[in-house]
């Protein structure tokens, strides 16, 4: 080996000047440990075998030393050196965990304390959350080994090394790498309706009445969610509940909901029985659970307008041969929404995340009754998502994830239904770093991005093979029992840093041709490869990920490595969240059909307002959304929570209207779900304070703008 002025890479990624003396001292200690001496000649021979290259990792240098000792016949010394390495590795790991334990205990909240996946849904920091955090580093190492071994088997070591290189240098990010479970699912509840939870390892029987439905549903969702990394969506929830209400109280139960039916001293009306059932389910599922690191189950439900519902469930049959009754479902959906909206004035209820699915036609919602009702709910301060589509070929589960429904039919013989879909795995591309790296190195960024996207698809296929292997060994009962159909679940290519990449290229982030062309070309590359790798057994989609955790990480990592980073948290939208120059209409356009054309896995428009609009104004915005082709959106008006008396107000206030305390907190969406801002990670709290919420003056201009839009429509008519 020729001695040169090298730099080496330490375990923490930092660079350090290469020191031959350190290597020689380590070798001498290894000889001393077995009571052997080493002279200069022997040392020179050992050193001569080493191949030190610029940037070599410390671990690789130690590997070289071991091989050199073996090649020179110093087997006892080599063994001692290996044991020394192992002992020190264990010591380092223990010290690292001790430091993490101390830092976690001192952190302001659980999200800030988390080293790997800061999550505002973990509301309390305690011994249970700490126990959940400690093994995560081990899970990451295990998941990487499982995946890289599979990549080598399917492709070659070169691709495996390339994947690890892109991962460690933050060009890509493997979502939920701290868990062995697959990502999220929109499940069909039909297997549970037939046989209870027995097929997934539980002991509850199939529900037979409203009471057993409520208790069994809670158990089922807890069990299903424990086998998922992300959300558990139950799009059939209210349809099934209506079925059991009808079985007990008749198909026209909603016509006499105010009648007393309870023979006990409580003398409850039918409406009270139903809302008590809502309460049992919602409050139970909002409790923290040990199986999910002391966070509540990420639970999603769907509402449907008449046309969406009939398109999805017209061919559906319950086990007794009956069919869903729209009139009952219609009433129950509205009753749940009204109840849940009111209940959120009593306590913080994060889940379920609600999505209203409505069909559009001729620039408006097809079901005018439901559009009016949804507008009314928004005006009364309810916080839910709206999903608009011109045809019922997709569902939204999670807080933005859009999943195409390949077959709207229901084949329940095997427990596989049309709503059974979701995402198996998400692998996210840091667009800002990828594009900047290419430009800075005088490379065609589209070509570089294409190579990264291609690799991501191969990695996802490798993950899919590992998932199939787990299924083969009976480790995925949700698939075997029919709650999820593995062929209907997507391998998702996530994107983050799109806006920041455009800013680096000097583009203005608004509705202009240059920005639109950039968005379409970048996302179009992903879709091209999605189509290329799609088969009858494997489906891909592309999602602008919520990035609750990684949006902060990408900004931090990129800034540390000298890239252009315009903000401390990368956007999860097509607009800059702190930009106060864009109107509400502008933001609908930026999430309209031309921009989301290639986002087959979804994106979400968050409209941040300081105050609520009227029913008529929200109704007009439905028309704007339908006209622009914006398919997924919600409104965020911070709700005020008094830390002294506990009062919750759906307005954005600076003091409590009850006790007049200024010690208040705010409820808003960290990304997809509603939580106290104080539960956000420290970095996310800073991002939340930078968000632009349209002020009273701006809302006034919004109202004027909506009036002008309405007037233009009237003139056209």
N, C-alpha and C positions, 0 to 999 in steps of 0.2 A: 504493500500500500504506500502510495506517495503521500507524504504529509502536506496538506494544503490548508488554507484558511476556510474551512467549511463552517456552515451553520447547521445545527440540528434542530429537529422539532420535538419539543418536550410534550409530556402527556397532556398538558392543558392547552396545547396548540401553539404556545409561544415559541419564538426562535431564540437560540442561544449559540454562542461561539463553541465550536467543537474543541474538546479538551482530551488529548491523548493520555494525559496524566491520570484523569479520572478512570479511564479504561484500565490502565496498568495497575492502579491501586486496587480496583475491583478484582482483577485477576490474582494479584498477590494475596488478597484476603481469602480468596477461594482456595489457594494453595495452603495457606496457613491453617485453614479450618480442618484440613485432613492431615496436618503435620507434615507437609511436604514443602520443600524449598524450590524456588525457581531462579535460575541464573539469567543473565542478560541474553545469552544465546537462545535459550528456550523461549524467553519472552519475545525476542525478535521473530522467531518462527511463528509463534501464536499470532502476533500482530500482523505478520505478512499475509495471513489468510483473510484479513478483514477487508471488505470492500465498502469504504465510506464514501457516500455520495452526498452532494448538496441537498439539504433538506431532509435527510434520513431521520426516521423516527427513533426515539430512544429504545423502544421495544425491538426494533429491527437490528440495532447495534448489539443488543444483548443476545439476540438470536445468533448473530454472526460470531460472537464470542463463544457461545456454546458449541457451535459447529466446529470452530477452530480448535477448541480444546479436545473435542472428540477425534478430529482428524489427526491430531498429534499424539493420540493415545492416552491422554490424561482423563480417563473415564471417571475416576473417583472425584477429581476436581470439578469436572463438568457437572456431575450429579450434585455436588455441594453448591455449585453456582446456581443450578436450577432451583434447589430447595430455598436458597437465599432469596432468589427472585420471587418465588411463590409466597414466602413469608412476608416479604416487604409489600407485595401486592395486596395481601390480606390486611396488613397493617394500614396501608393507604386507604383501602375500602372502608375499614372500620373508622379511621379518623375522618374520612369524608362523611360517613353517616352521622358521626357524633357532631360534626360541624353543622350538617343539615338539620339535625335535631334541635340544636341550639338556635340556629337562625329561624327555624320554623316556629319555635315557641315564642320568639321575640317579634315575629312578623305581626303587622297590624290586623291581618285577617288571613283566612285559609288560602284565598286566591293569591295573595302577595307572597305567602310562604311557600307555595308550590313551586318546585324547581322545574317541572316538566310540562304540566298542562294546567295552568291557572284557570280556575273555573268558578265563576260567580255563583253557580248553583250550589256550591258547598257553602252553606250559610254560616256554620259555626266551626271554629277551630278547637279541636279537642283531641283526646287520645285516640279516638276512632279514626279521625281524619289523618292523624300522624301515622298510625299503623298502615293506613291505605297508601300513604305517600312513600314510605321507606322501600318497598320492593320494586318501585317503578324503574329504577336504573337497571335492575336485573332483568326485568321484562323487556326493556329496550334491547339489551345485549342478546337475549334469547330470540326475540323476533328477528333481529338482523341476521343472526346465524341461521335460523330456519329459512329465511328468505334467500340469503346469498348462497346457501347450499343448494337450494332448488334452482336458482338462476344458473349456477355452474352446471347442474345436471341437464337443464333444458337447453342452455346456450353454451357459454364457456366462462372461464375465469376472468377473461378480459372484460366482459359485460358486468360481471359481479363486482370487479374492482372499480369499474366506471360508475356503477350505481353508488357504491360506498363513497367514492370521491365526490360525486354531486351532492350526496346527502350530507357529508361532513363539512363541505364548503358552502352549504345552504342555498344551492341552486334549486333543490327540491326538498320537500318536507313530507315525511310519512305521518299522516294523521293517526292519532290514537295508537301510537307505537308502544305505549305503556300497557296495552291490553292485548290478550290473546284472542278476544272475541271479535267477530266481524262487526261492521260499522253500525248501521241502523236498518230498521225494517218497518214497512207498512204491512201489518199482519192481517190474515183472515182469521176470524174468531170461530169459524165453522167447526174445526176439529174439537175445540173446547165445548161448543154447543152439543156435539155428539157424545163426547166421552169425558168431559171435565179435564182435569190436569194430569190424569194418569199417564198419558202418552209422553209427557215431558218430565216425569219423575215425581209428580205430585200425588196427592191422595184425595182430592176433592172430586166428587161426581159431577155429572152434567147438571146444569141449572134446570129447575122445574117450575120456579115461580119467581116473583120479583125479588123477594128476600134472598134466595139462593143465588140469583143472578148477581146482585150487588156484592155479596160476600165472595162469591166465586170469581167474579171479574177482577176484584182487587188482588186476590191471590194469583190469578193467572197473569196479570200485568207485572206484578212483582217478579214472578218466576221468569217470564219472557225477557224482561229488561235486564235481569241478572246475567243473561247469556248474550247481551248486546253491548257494544261500546257506546253507542249513541242512543238515539230516540227510538221509542216504541210507539208507532202510530196505530190507532184502532179506528179506521174510517167507518166501520160498521157499528160502532158503539151505540149510538142513539137509535138506530134501526132495530138492533137486537133488544134494547131496553123497551122500546115501544111494543115489540112482540110480546114480552112478558107482562107488560101493563095490560095489553089487550086480552091476554089469556085469563087474567084475573077480573078485569073490570069491563070487558066488552069493547068492541071496535069503536064505539062512539063515546068512549070514556071522557074525552076532552069536552064533550057537550055538557057534562054534569060534574066538572072538576071541583066546583064549589060545594058539592053535597058532602055531608058528614058520612063517612063510611067506617070509622073506627068505633068499635063498641066499647073500648076501654074508657077510663075516666078522661083521657086526653081529648076524646071526641074530634079526632083529626079529620079534615076534609081530604078528598082524594088528591087535591092539589098539594096539601101538606105532606101526604104520604109520598108523593112523587118527589117533592123538593127535599124531603128528609133522605130519600134514596140518593139524590144528587149529592147531598152533604156527606153521607157516609162514604161514597166513592171518592169525591174530590179531596176531602180532608185527609182520608187515609193515604191517598197517593201523593200528597204533598208532604208527608212525613219523611225525614231522612232515613236511609236504609244502609245497613252495614255492607251489603253486597255491592253497593255503588259508592264506596268511600264516603259514607254518611251524607250523601246528597239525595234529594228527592228524585224519583223516577222521572226521566224526561219523557213525558207523555203527551201525545198529540191526538186531537180528534178533528173530524171534518163535519161541516154543515153543507147541505146541498140545496140549490134551488130545484124547482119541480122538474125542469128539463134535464139537469145533470143527474138527478136521482133516478129518473125513469130510464135514462140511457145506461146507467150502471147496473141497476137492480131490477129492471123489468122482467128478466128471465131467471130471477132468483127464487128459490123455493126453500122454505124452512123444512126441517125433518118431518113435520106432520103434514106436509104437502101444501100448506098455506103460503101466500105471497105477501110481501111487504105492503102495508097500507099507507099511501102517501099522506092522506089526511091526518092520520095519527102522528106520523113522523114529522110532518110539517108543524103541527102544534107543539110537539115535544122539543124539537130543535129550538123554536122560538122561546119556549119556556125555560130551557136550560140557559140560553144566552142571557135572558133577562135576569134570571136568578144569579148566574155567575157574575154578571156585571155588578149587581147589588152586593153580593157577598164580598167582593173585592174592596168594599168600603169598610169592612169589619176587620179584615186581617190580610196579610200579604199571601196571596195565592198565585204561585208562579205557573202552575200547570192545571189543566191541560193548555198547551199552545193550540189555539183554535184557528182553523182555516175555513173560510167561507168560499165554496166552489160554485161559480156561476157561469153559465154560458152566455156568450155575446152574439149579437146579430144586428147588422146595419148600424154599427157605431153606438150601441147601447146594450144594456143587459136584457136578455131575452125575457126573463121572468121579472116583470116590473114590480110585482108585489114584494119579492124578496130583495130587490134593489132598494126599494123604499124602506123596508124593514132594516136592512144593513145600514143604510144612511141614518136612520133613527138611532140605531145602536151606537154608531160612531159619535153622533151628536150628544148622546147621553154619557159619553166618556168611556165607552167600552174599548178595550184594546185587543184587536184580533187581526189576522191577516186575511186578505182577499185574494183569491186565485181566479182569474178570468181566462176563459178559453173559448175559441170559436167552435170547438168540438170536444166531446168528452173522451179524449184519447190519452189522458194523463191525470195523475194525482200529485198533490204536493204533500209530502210528509216531512218531518223536521221543520225547521224555520225558514226554509227556502227550497230544499231539495225537490226538484221536479222529476218525476219518473213517468216515462211513457208506459201506457198500458197497451201491450201488444194484442191482447185478446180481452175484450170486454165481457166475454162469456164466462160462465161459472161451471166448473166441472168438479163438483164436490164429492164425487165418489172417492177420490184420493185426497180430499181436503185441500185442493188447490183452487183458489179463487182469483177473480180478476183484480182484486185490490191488493193481492199479495205481491209486493214489490219492494224496492228500497236499494240501498247501496252496500255492497260487501266490503269495499275498501276504498279509501280516498288517498290519492298521492298528488300532492300540490306542487305546482311549479311557481317559483319566485320569478315572476316576469321581469321585475325591475332589475334584479341582479343579472339574469340571463341576457337581457337585451343590452344592458350597460357593458357587461363583459365583452360581448361581441363587438360593439361599437368601439370600445376603448382599444381593442386588439385588431382593429381594421378588418373585421370579419362581417359577413352578411348575417345580420341578426336573425333573419327568417330561416336561413340555413341552420344556424346554431340551434335555434328554437326547435326546428323540425327534428334535429338529432336528439334533443332532450325529450321531446314528446314521444318519439319512437321508442326510446329507452323506457320511458314511463309505462308504455303499453306492454312491453315485454315483462317488466317487473310485475305489473298487475296480473298478467297471465300466470306468472310464477306463483304469486300469492293465491290465485284461484286454484292452482293445483294443490297447494298446501291445504287449502280449505276443503277440497274434495277428499284429500287424504284423511283429514279429521272426521269428515262425514262418514267415510268408509268404515272407520273404527268406532262409530256410534257416539262420537263426541258432540254432535250437533243435532240434538233431538228436535229442535224447532223445525229443521228441514225435514227430518224423517216423519214427524207428526203432521206435516202439511201446513203449519202456521206460515212458513215462508217457502217460496219456490226458488231454488238456487238459480234456475235458468232465467227467472224474471228479475233477479237482483242485478244491479249494475256494478261494474268496476268504474269508479269515478276518477276523472282527471280534474283536479282542482286548480284554480288560478288565483293568484294574489299578487298585488303590486302592479296591476294594469295601469291605473291612473298615474302612479309614480313613474312608470316607464315612459308614459306619454309626456309627462312633465319634463323628464330628462331629455327627451327628443325635441323639446321646445314648443310643444303643442298647448293650446288653450283648452281647458277642460270644460267645454260647453258643446252645444249642438252645432258643430261646424263640420264641413266635409272632410277635412284632414283628420280630425279626431275619429270620426265615424269610420273612415277608411282604415285607420290604424287598428281600431277595435275589431273590425270585420276580418282583416287580414290575419291578425294574431290568433283570434278565436277560431277562425276558419282553418288554420293549420291543425289545431287540436281536433276539430270535427273531421277533417280529412283522414287523420289516423284512426279516429273512432270508427269510421266506416271501414277502413282498411282491415282492422283487426276484429271487426264484428263477425260473429258466426251464429249458427243456430243455437249454440250452447253458451255463448258469451256475449254480453252486451256492454258497451261503453257509453258514458255520457260525460259532459263537461259542466262543472259548477263553479260559479264565483263563490268561493267558500265564505262562511261567516267570519272566520279568522279571529275569534275571540281571543285566542292565545297567540297564534302564530303571526298575526298582524303586527303585534308588538315585537316579537322575536325577530322577524324579518328586518324591521327597521333598525333594531339594535345591532344585529349581526352585520348588516350592510354598512351601517355607519362606522363600525369598528374596522371594517376592511377597506374603508376609503371610498365607498360608492356615494353617489348623489342620493341623499335621503331628505326629502322636503318636510317630513313630519315623523313623529315618534310612534305612530301606528299606521300601517298601510290601510288604505280604504277598502271597504267591502262593497263599494257601489261604483257606478259609472260617473259619479260627481265627487267633488271634494266636500267632505262632510262639514268643514268649517267655513265654506264659501257662503257669504251672505248676499252675493249678487244674483244668484239664481232664484227664480220664482218657482212656485209649486208646479206650474205648467211646464217650465223648463225641465224640472226633474222627471216628470212623467215622460217627456220626450226622450230624455237621456236613458230611460229604462224602457223605451218603446221598441216596437218590432225590429227596426233596423239594427239597434244595438244588441238586442238579446237573441238575434237570429241563430247564432251558433252555440248559445248557452243551453244545450239540451238538458242539462242537469239543474238549471235554474239560477236565478239571482233574486234579490229582494230590494225593492225601493222602500226606504224609510223616510217618511215625510215628518220632519220635526217641527212642531208648532208650539207656541207658548200658550195658546188658548184654543178651545174647541170651536169648530165651525158649526153652522146650522145644518139641519137635516137637508134643506134644499141645496146648500152649497156642497155638502158631501155627495148628494145625489148627482149634482152636476159633474163632480170629479169622477164619478163612475163612467160618465159619458166620455170624459177626457181620456181616461185610462183605456176604454174600449176603442176609441178612435185612434189613439197612439199605439195600441198593441202592447201596453204595459200589462203583463199578466200576473204580477205578484207584488203586493204592496201593503203597507200598513201606515198608520199615523201614530206618532209618539208625542204625547203631551205629558210632561213629567207630573206624576201624582205626588202630592205632598204628604209625608208621614211625620207626625209629631212624636219625637222621642220621649216626651214627658207624659202626655196623656194617652198616646196611642191612636189618636184620631187620624183617619186617612181621608184625604180630600182629593177628588179627581182633577183639581185645578193646580196650576203652578203658582204657589204662594210662598211668601218669605216669612210668614209667621202663621201659627196655628189659629184658625178662626174660632176654636172652642176655648182654649186656655191662654191664647195669645203668646205662647212661648215661641221664641225664635230658634230654639233647638230642634231643627227639622231636618229630615232626610228626604230623598226623592226616589220614587219608583220610576224606572224607565227601562228600556230594553238595552242590555249590554250588547247584544246583537239580535238574537232570535227570541229571547225570553225575558220576561219582566222580573226585575230584581232591584233591591235597594242599591243605590250607587255606592254606599259604604261597603257593600259586599264585593264590588268589583276589585280586581287587582289594582295595585297602586298606579301602574302604567295605564290601565283602562280607565281609572278614575280621572286621570289627567286628560285622556282622550274625550271622556264624557263632558268635561268642563269646556273643551274647545268646540264641541258641536254647536252649530248654529241652529237655534230654535227661532223660527220666524216670530218676531216681536209683534206687539199690538199694532204698530204702524204697518209692518210688513203684512200681517194678516189682513189689515184693512185694504192694502193694495191687492192681496189675493182675492178678497171678496169683490173688489172692483173688476179685476181681471176675469173672474168667473162670470160676472154680470155681462161683460163685453163678449165673452165666448157664447153665452146664452143668447145675447142679442143677435150675434152673427148667425147663429143657427136658425133663429126665428126668421131672419131676412131670407136665408136660403130656402126655407120652407115656403 
